Amino acid sequence: MTLAACEVLEKAEVIVGYKTYLELIPNFLVGKEVISSEMMKEVERCRIALTAAETGKQVALVSGGDPGIYAMAGLVYQLARESGFAGTIEVVPGLAAINSCAARLGAPLMHDFAAVSLSDLLTPWELIEKRLSAAAMADFVTAIYNPKSKRRTDQIVRAREIFLAHRDASTPVGIVTAATRENEKIAITTLANMLDHEITMQSTLIIGNSQTYTWNDLIITPRGYGNKYEL
């Protein structure tokens, strides 16, 4: 979390969030009205937060990572617009998975990159495949969010096939699970071997571009300084 996020949580009178995320911030919940719910209840959580805010209370709706990246900020604004919400909404940035994972891996995002979620819960898989193909074809370093779940196991296999059509099998791939948390795991592998490693919903994969290399158990994508300056 950023310091700004900590300050907001300290000042909040009501804290709303997914149960698993709230369990990560127990110190901020003491003395607060806490409203938690299970997975798949995003709309309900946002409506509860907006309703509480309309009473004049200071409300914090907790997301994992950054609320504006694959999280709750967009849904809050959408529901606020539809309901005619007249209060003030502030998005407090956090560290997105792509930032935390990249830092653990070295410097894989030093050139243009894309992020694609493999979750087809809200996006048709046909569209996800098109986005994967476009990113792979354009040689973007690519971060893969929501790569695999207990129910959804085939998408990561297909994603690898798509990238192998455009990248060498030796392309570096970093897999970071539960970045910055107690159960954090890091694996540095290749496009050829990435499926040999444990991948879960808490994992984020970063697939290198054609220039990405490994050094000292790190992944580095050059920016191009070597072509412009004498290094």
LINURMO-V203042 format. One record per pair of residues at least 24 apart in sequence whose ideal C-beta (glycine too) atoms are under 10 Angstrom apart, sorted by the first residue. I is the first residue (numbers start at 1). J is the second residue. D is the distance in Angstrom with one decimal. If there is no record, write none. Layout:
BEGIN
((I | J | D) (I | J | D))
END
This chain:
BEGIN
((1 | 25 | 7.8) (1 | 28 | 9.3) (1 | 62 | 9.7) (1 | 65 | 9.8) (1 | 92 | 9.0) (1 | 93 | 9.8) (1 | 94 | 5.6) (1 | 95 | 7.4) (1 | 180 | 9.7) (2 | 66 | 9.3) (2 | 92 | 7.2) (2 | 93 | 6.2) (2 | 94 | 5.8) (2 | 95 | 7.2) (4 | 90 | 9.5) (4 | 92 | 5.4) (4 | 93 | 7.2) (4 | 94 | 8.9) (5 | 60 | 8.6) (5 | 62 | 8.9) (5 | 63 | 9.9) (5 | 66 | 9.6) (5 | 67 | 9.1) (5 | 92 | 5.0) (5 | 93 | 7.6) (5 | 94 | 5.5) (5 | 95 | 9.3) (6 | 92 | 9.5) (7 | 92 | 8.6) (8 | 58 | 8.4) (8 | 59 | 9.9) (8 | 60 | 5.5) (8 | 62 | 9.8) (8 | 90 | 7.7) (8 | 92 | 5.2) (9 | 60 | 5.5) (9 | 62 | 7.8) (9 | 92 | 9.0) (10 | 60 | 9.4) (11 | 58 | 5.8) (11 | 60 | 8.2) (12 | 57 | 8.4) (12 | 58 | 5.1) (12 | 59 | 6.4) (12 | 60 | 3.8) (12 | 61 | 9.4) (12 | 62 | 9.4) (13 | 52 | 8.4) (13 | 53 | 10.0) (13 | 55 | 9.8) (13 | 56 | 9.4) (13 | 57 | 4.7) (13 | 58 | 4.8) (13 | 59 | 7.2) (13 | 60 | 8.8) (14 | 48 | 8.8) (14 | 49 | 7.6) (14 | 52 | 4.8) (14 | 53 | 8.1) (14 | 55 | 9.1) (14 | 57 | 5.2) (14 | 58 | 7.2) (14 | 59 | 4.5) (14 | 60 | 7.2) (14 | 61 | 9.2) (15 | 49 | 9.3) (15 | 52 | 10.0) (15 | 58 | 9.7) (15 | 59 | 7.7) (15 | 60 | 5.0) (15 | 61 | 8.1) (15 | 62 | 6.4) (16 | 44 | 9.6) (16 | 45 | 5.5) (16 | 46 | 8.3) (16 | 47 | 9.8) (16 | 48 | 5.7) (16 | 49 | 4.5) (16 | 50 | 9.6) (16 | 51 | 10.0) (16 | 52 | 7.3) (16 | 53 | 9.7) (16 | 59 | 6.5) (16 | 60 | 7.1) (16 | 61 | 4.9) (16 | 62 | 6.9) (16 | 72 | 9.5) (17 | 45 | 6.9) (17 | 49 | 9.0) (17 | 60 | 8.1) (17 | 61 | 6.6) (17 | 62 | 3.3) (17 | 63 | 7.5) (17 | 64 | 9.0) (17 | 72 | 8.9) (18 | 42 | 8.1) (18 | 45 | 7.1) (18 | 61 | 9.9) (18 | 62 | 7.3) (18 | 63 | 8.1) (18 | 64 | 7.5) (18 | 72 | 9.2) (20 | 64 | 8.2) (20 | 202 | 9.9) (21 | 62 | 5.2) (21 | 63 | 7.1) (21 | 64 | 5.3) (21 | 65 | 9.6) (22 | 62 | 6.4) (24 | 62 | 8.8) (24 | 64 | 8.3) (24 | 181 | 7.4) (24 | 182 | 9.7) (25 | 60 | 9.9) (25 | 62 | 7.1) (28 | 60 | 8.4) (28 | 62 | 8.9) (29 | 62 | 9.9) (32 | 58 | 9.9) (32 | 60 | 8.7) (33 | 57 | 7.9) (33 | 59 | 9.1) (34 | 62 | 9.9) (35 | 59 | 9.2) (35 | 61 | 9.5) (36 | 62 | 9.3) (39 | 201 | 9.8) (40 | 121 | 8.5) (42 | 71 | 9.1) (42 | 72 | 6.5) (42 | 75 | 6.0) (42 | 76 | 9.7) (42 | 122 | 9.8) (43 | 72 | 10.0) (43 | 75 | 6.8) (43 | 78 | 9.4) (43 | 79 | 7.2) (45 | 72 | 7.4) (45 | 75 | 8.9) (45 | 76 | 9.3) (46 | 72 | 6.3) (46 | 73 | 9.7) (46 | 74 | 9.9) (46 | 75 | 5.2) (46 | 76 | 5.0) (46 | 77 | 9.4) (46 | 78 | 8.4) (46 | 79 | 5.2) (46 | 80 | 8.4) (47 | 75 | 9.6) (47 | 76 | 9.4) (47 | 79 | 6.1) (47 | 80 | 9.8) (47 | 83 | 8.0) (49 | 76 | 7.1) (49 | 79 | 9.2) (49 | 80 | 9.8) (49 | 89 | 9.5) (50 | 76 | 7.0) (50 | 79 | 6.2) (50 | 80 | 5.9) (50 | 83 | 6.7) (50 | 85 | 5.4) (50 | 87 | 7.7) (50 | 89 | 8.5) (51 | 83 | 9.0) (51 | 85 | 9.3) (53 | 80 | 9.2) (53 | 85 | 7.7) (53 | 86 | 9.9) (53 | 87 | 4.9) (53 | 88 | 8.3) (53 | 89 | 8.0) (54 | 80 | 10.0) (54 | 83 | 9.0) (54 | 85 | 6.9) (54 | 86 | 7.7) (54 | 87 | 6.0) (55 | 87 | 9.6) (56 | 87 | 8.5) (57 | 87 | 10.0) (59 | 87 | 9.0) (59 | 89 | 9.7) (60 | 90 | 9.7) (60 | 92 | 8.2) (61 | 89 | 9.3) (61 | 92 | 9.9) (62 | 94 | 9.5) (63 | 91 | 9.6) (63 | 92 | 9.5) (63 | 94 | 7.4) (64 | 94 | 8.2) (64 | 96 | 9.3) (64 | 97 | 8.0) (64 | 202 | 9.5) (65 | 93 | 9.7) (65 | 94 | 5.7) (65 | 95 | 6.4) (65 | 96 | 4.6) (65 | 97 | 5.1) (65 | 98 | 8.4) (65 | 99 | 8.3) (65 | 100 | 7.7) (65 | 145 | 9.5) (65 | 179 | 9.0) (65 | 180 | 10.0) (65 | 204 | 9.5) (66 | 91 | 8.7) (66 | 92 | 9.2) (66 | 93 | 5.5) (66 | 94 | 4.6) (66 | 95 | 6.6) (66 | 96 | 4.0) (66 | 97 | 8.4) (66 | 98 | 8.9) (66 | 99 | 7.9) (66 | 100 | 9.9) (67 | 91 | 5.6) (67 | 92 | 7.0) (67 | 93 | 7.5) (67 | 94 | 6.7) (67 | 96 | 9.5) (68 | 92 | 9.5) (68 | 93 | 7.0) (68 | 94 | 9.0) (68 | 96 | 8.4) (69 | 93 | 9.1) (69 | 94 | 8.9) (69 | 95 | 9.9) (69 | 96 | 4.5) (69 | 97 | 8.0) (69 | 98 | 7.5) (69 | 99 | 9.3) (69 | 115 | 7.7) (69 | 145 | 8.7) (70 | 96 | 8.0) (70 | 97 | 8.2) (70 | 98 | 9.5) (70 | 115 | 8.0) (70 | 117 | 5.9) (70 | 119 | 8.6) (70 | 145 | 5.7) (70 | 146 | 7.7) (71 | 96 | 8.6) (95 | 179 | 8.5) (95 | 180 | 7.5) (96 | 143 | 9.2) (96 | 145 | 9.3) (96 | 179 | 9.9) (96 | 204 | 9.2) (97 | 143 | 7.7) (97 | 145 | 6.6) (97 | 146 | 9.8) (97 | 176 | 7.9) (97 | 178 | 9.8) (97 | 179 | 6.2) (97 | 180 | 9.5) (97 | 202 | 9.0) (97 | 203 | 9.1) (97 | 204 | 4.5) (97 | 206 | 9.9) (98 | 143 | 4.7) (98 | 144 | 9.9) (98 | 145 | 7.9) (98 | 176 | 9.8) (98 | 179 | 9.5) (98 | 204 | 6.6) (98 | 206 | 7.6) (99 | 143 | 9.9) (99 | 179 | 8.8) (99 | 180 | 10.0) (100 | 176 | 7.4) (100 | 178 | 9.8) (100 | 179 | 3.9) (100 | 180 | 5.2) (100 | 181 | 9.5) (100 | 184 | 9.3) (100 | 204 | 8.3) (101 | 143 | 7.4) (101 | 145 | 9.9) (101 | 174 | 6.9) (101 | 175 | 8.6) (101 | 176 | 3.9) (101 | 177 | 9.1) (101 | 179 | 5.0) (101 | 180 | 9.2) (101 | 184 | 9.8) (101 | 186 | 8.6) (101 | 203 | 8.8) (101 | 204 | 4.5) (101 | 205 | 8.4) (101 | 206 | 6.2) (102 | 141 | 9.2) (102 | 143 | 7.9) (102 | 174 | 8.1) (102 | 176 | 8.6) (102 | 179 | 9.3) (102 | 204 | 9.0) (102 | 206 | 6.4) (102 | 219 | 8.7) (102 | 221 | 9.6) (103 | 176 | 9.3) (103 | 179 | 8.2) (103 | 180 | 8.8) (104 | 174 | 7.8) (104 | 176 | 5.2) (104 | 179 | 5.9) (104 | 180 | 8.0) (104 | 184 | 7.6) (104 | 185 | 9.9) (104 | 186 | 5.5) (104 | 188 | 9.9) (104 | 204 | 9.7) (104 | 206 | 9.7) (104 | 218 | 9.5) (104 | 219 | 9.8) (105 | 172 | 8.8) (105 | 173 | 9.6) (105 | 174 | 3.9) (105 | 175 | 9.0) (105 | 176 | 6.6) (105 | 179 | 9.6) (105 | 186 | 7.1) (105 | 187 | 9.7) (105 | 188 | 6.8) (105 | 204 | 9.8) (105 | 206 | 6.1) (105 | 208 | 9.7) (105 | 214 | 9.5) (105 | 217 | 9.4) (105 | 218 | 6.5) (105 | 219 | 4.7) (105 | 220 | 9.0) (106 | 172 | 9.5) (106 | 174 | 8.0) (106 | 188 | 8.6) (106 | 206 | 9.8) (106 | 212 | 9.9) (106 | 214 | 8.3) (106 | 215 | 7.8) (106 | 216 | 8.3) (106 | 217 | 8.3) (106 | 218 | 3.1) (106 | 219 | 4.8) (106 | 220 | 5.4) (106 | 221 | 8.9) (107 | 212 | 9.7) (107 | 215 | 9.9) (107 | 218 | 7.4) (107 | 219 | 7.4) (107 | 220 | 5.0) (107 | 221 | 6.7) (107 | 222 | 9.0) (107 | 223 | 9.0) (108 | 141 | 6.0) (108 | 143 | 8.7) (108 | 172 | 7.6) (108 | 173 | 9.4) (108 | 174 | 6.1) (108 | 188 | 9.8) (108 | 206 | 4.9) (108 | 207 | 8.8) (108 | 208 | 6.1) (108 | 209 | 9.1) (108 | 212 | 6.4) (108 | 214 | 9.8) (108 | 218 | 8.6) (108 | 219 | 4.4) (108 | 220 | 7.0) (108 | 221 | 5.2) (109 | 141 | 6.0) (109 | 143 | 7.8) (109 | 206 | 7.3) (109 | 208 | 9.9) (109 | 212 | 9.9) (109 | 219 | 9.5) (109 | 221 | 6.7) (110 | 141 | 8.3) (110 | 211 | 9.6) (110 | 212 | 9.1) (110 | 220 | 7.2) (110 | 221 | 4.7) (110 | 222 | 6.7) (110 | 223 | 4.7) (110 | 224 | 9.0) (110 | 225 | 9.4) (111 | 139 | 9.1) (111 | 140 | 8.6) (111 | 141 | 6.4) (111 | 208 | 9.8) (111 | 209 | 6.7) (111 | 211 | 7.4) (111 | 212 | 8.6) (111 | 221 | 5.2) (111 | 222 | 7.2) (111 | 223 | 5.6) (111 | 224 | 7.2) (112 | 138 | 8.2) (112 | 139 | 8.3) (112 | 140 | 5.7) (112 | 141 | 7.1) (112 | 209 | 8.1) (112 | 221 | 9.3) (112 | 223 | 9.9) (113 | 140 | 5.6) (113 | 141 | 4.0) (113 | 142 | 6.6) (113 | 143 | 6.5) (113 | 206 | 8.1) (113 | 207 | 9.5) (113 | 208 | 9.7) (113 | 209 | 8.2) (113 | 221 | 8.1) (114 | 138 | 7.9) (114 | 140 | 4.3) (114 | 141 | 7.6) (114 | 142 | 5.1) (114 | 143 | 7.3) (114 | 144 | 9.8) (114 | 207 | 9.7) (115 | 140 | 9.4) (115 | 141 | 9.8) (115 | 142 | 7.3) (115 | 143 | 4.4) (115 | 144 | 7.9) (115 | 145 | 6.2) (115 | 204 | 9.0) (115 | 206 | 9.5) (116 | 140 | 9.5) (116 | 142 | 6.3) (116 | 143 | 7.4) (116 | 144 | 6.0) (116 | 145 | 7.0) (116 | 146 | 9.3) (116 | 147 | 9.8) (116 | 159 | 8.0) (116 | 205 | 10.0) (116 | 207 | 9.9) (117 | 143 | 9.4) (117 | 144 | 7.8) (117 | 145 | 4.1) (117 | 146 | 4.7) (117 | 147 | 8.8) (117 | 155 | 9.8) (118 | 144 | 6.1) (118 | 145 | 7.1) (118 | 146 | 5.3) (118 | 147 | 5.3) (118 | 148 | 7.4) (118 | 149 | 9.2) (118 | 152 | 7.5) (118 | 154 | 9.8) (118 | 155 | 4.4) (118 | 156 | 6.3) (118 | 158 | 8.7) (118 | 159 | 6.2) (118 | 201 | 9.9) (118 | 205 | 9.3) (119 | 145 | 7.5) (119 | 146 | 4.0) (119 | 147 | 9.0) (119 | 148 | 9.9) (119 | 149 | 8.0) (119 | 152 | 7.3) (119 | 155 | 8.3) (119 | 201 | 8.6) (120 | 146 | 9.3) (120 | 152 | 7.3) (120 | 155 | 7.0) (121 | 146 | 8.6) (121 | 149 | 9.7) (121 | 152 | 8.7) (125 | 152 | 9.7) (125 | 154 | 9.4) (125 | 155 | 7.0) (125 | 158 | 8.4) (128 | 155 | 7.5) (128 | 158 | 9.1) (128 | 159 | 8.4) (128 | 162 | 10.0) (129 | 155 | 9.0) (129 | 158 | 7.0) (129 | 159 | 8.4) (129 | 161 | 9.9) (129 | 162 | 6.8) (130 | 162 | 9.8) (131 | 162 | 9.8) (132 | 158 | 8.1) (132 | 159 | 5.5) (132 | 160 | 9.8) (132 | 161 | 9.5) (132 | 162 | 4.7) (132 | 163 | 7.3) (132 | 166 | 9.8) (132 | 207 | 9.9) (133 | 159 | 9.9) (133 | 162 | 5.5) (133 | 163 | 9.1) (133 | 165 | 8.0) (133 | 166 | 8.0) (134 | 162 | 9.9) (135 | 159 | 10.0) (135 | 162 | 8.9) (135 | 163 | 8.5) (135 | 166 | 9.1) (135 | 207 | 8.7) (135 | 209 | 9.7) (136 | 162 | 5.5) (136 | 163 | 4.7) (136 | 164 | 8.7) (136 | 165 | 6.9) (136 | 166 | 4.1) (136 | 167 | 6.5) (136 | 207 | 8.2) (136 | 209 | 9.6) (137 | 162 | 9.1) (137 | 163 | 9.8) (137 | 165 | 8.5) (137 | 166 | 5.3) (137 | 167 | 9.8) (138 | 166 | 8.8) (138 | 209 | 9.1) (139 | 166 | 7.6) (139 | 167 | 8.0) (139 | 208 | 9.8) (139 | 209 | 4.8) (139 | 210 | 5.4) (139 | 211 | 8.3) (139 | 212 | 9.9) (140 | 207 | 8.9) (140 | 208 | 10.0) (140 | 209 | 6.4) (141 | 171 | 9.9) (141 | 172 | 9.7) (141 | 206 | 6.6) (141 | 207 | 6.8) (141 | 208 | 5.8) (141 | 209 | 4.9) (141 | 210 | 9.9) (141 | 211 | 9.2) (141 | 212 | 6.5) (141 | 219 | 9.3) (141 | 221 | 5.5) (142 | 167 | 9.5) (142 | 173 | 9.7) (142 | 205 | 8.2) (142 | 206 | 7.3) (142 | 207 | 4.7) (142 | 208 | 8.6) (142 | 209 | 8.2) (143 | 174 | 9.4) (143 | 204 | 6.1) (143 | 205 | 7.0) (143 | 206 | 5.2) (143 | 207 | 7.9) (144 | 173 | 9.2) (144 | 175 | 9.2) (144 | 194 | 9.7) (144 | 199 | 9.1) (144 | 203 | 8.4) (144 | 204 | 6.8) (144 | 205 | 4.1) (144 | 206 | 7.7) (144 | 207 | 6.8) (145 | 201 | 9.4) (145 | 203 | 9.1) (145 | 204 | 6.0) (145 | 205 | 8.5) (146 | 200 | 9.9) (146 | 201 | 6.1) (146 | 202 | 9.6) (146 | 203 | 8.8) (146 | 204 | 8.7) (147 | 175 | 8.4) (147 | 177 | 9.9) (147 | 194 | 9.6) (147 | 199 | 5.2) (147 | 200 | 8.0) (147 | 201 | 7.7) (147 | 202 | 9.7) (147 | 203 | 5.6) (147 | 204 | 7.5) (147 | 205 | 5.6) (148 | 195 | 9.6) (148 | 198 | 9.4) (148 | 199 | 4.7) (148 | 200 | 6.3) (148 | 201 | 6.8) (148 | 202 | 10.0) (148 | 203 | 7.2) (148 | 205 | 9.5) (149 | 199 | 9.8) (149 | 200 | 7.6) (149 | 201 | 4.8) (150 | 200 | 8.8) (150 | 201 | 8.4) (151 | 201 | 10.0) (152 | 201 | 8.7) (153 | 199 | 9.3) (156 | 194 | 8.3) (156 | 195 | 7.1) (156 | 199 | 6.1) (156 | 203 | 9.3) (156 | 205 | 8.0) (157 | 195 | 6.7) (159 | 194 | 9.6) (159 | 205 | 8.5) (159 | 207 | 8.6) (160 | 191 | 6.5) (160 | 192 | 8.8) (160 | 194 | 6.3) (160 | 195 | 6.3) (160 | 205 | 9.5) (160 | 207 | 8.8) (163 | 191 | 5.8) (163 | 194 | 9.3) (163 | 207 | 5.9) (163 | 208 | 10.0) (164 | 191 | 6.0) (164 | 192 | 7.8) (166 | 209 | 10.0) (166 | 210 | 8.8) (167 | 191 | 5.8) (167 | 207 | 7.4) (167 | 208 | 8.0) (167 | 209 | 7.8) (167 | 210 | 6.7) (167 | 212 | 9.4) (168 | 192 | 8.8) (168 | 208 | 9.8) (168 | 210 | 7.3) (169 | 193 | 8.5) (170 | 208 | 9.7) (170 | 213 | 9.7) (170 | 214 | 9.6) (171 | 207 | 6.5) (171 | 208 | 5.2) (171 | 209 | 7.8) (171 | 210 | 7.5) (171 | 211 | 10.0) (171 | 212 | 6.7) (171 | 213 | 9.7) (172 | 206 | 8.6) (172 | 207 | 8.0) (172 | 208 | 4.3) (172 | 209 | 9.5) (172 | 212 | 5.1) (172 | 213 | 6.7) (172 | 214 | 5.0) (172 | 215 | 9.9) (172 | 218 | 9.4) (172 | 219 | 4.8) (172 | 220 | 8.6) (172 | 221 | 8.7) (173 | 197 | 8.8) (173 | 205 | 6.1) (173 | 206 | 7.0) (173 | 207 | 5.2) (173 | 208 | 6.9) (173 | 212 | 9.2) (173 | 214 | 9.9) (173 | 219 | 8.1) (174 | 204 | 8.5) (174 | 205 | 6.9) (174 | 206 | 4.6) (174 | 207 | 8.3) (174 | 208 | 8.1) (174 | 212 | 9.6) (174 | 214 | 9.2) (174 | 218 | 8.9) (174 | 219 | 5.0) (175 | 199 | 6.2) (175 | 200 | 9.7) (175 | 203 | 5.6) (175 | 204 | 7.7) (175 | 205 | 5.3) (175 | 206 | 8.2) (175 | 207 | 10.0) (176 | 202 | 9.1) (176 | 203 | 6.8) (176 | 204 | 5.5) (176 | 205 | 8.1) (176 | 206 | 7.7) (177 | 201 | 9.2) (177 | 202 | 5.1) (177 | 203 | 4.3) (177 | 204 | 8.0) (177 | 205 | 9.8) (178 | 202 | 4.7) (178 | 203 | 8.1) (178 | 204 | 9.7) (179 | 203 | 9.1) (179 | 204 | 7.0) (186 | 217 | 9.0) (188 | 214 | 6.3) (188 | 217 | 6.1) (188 | 218 | 7.5) (188 | 219 | 6.1) (189 | 214 | 9.5) (189 | 219 | 10.0) (190 | 214 | 8.8))
END
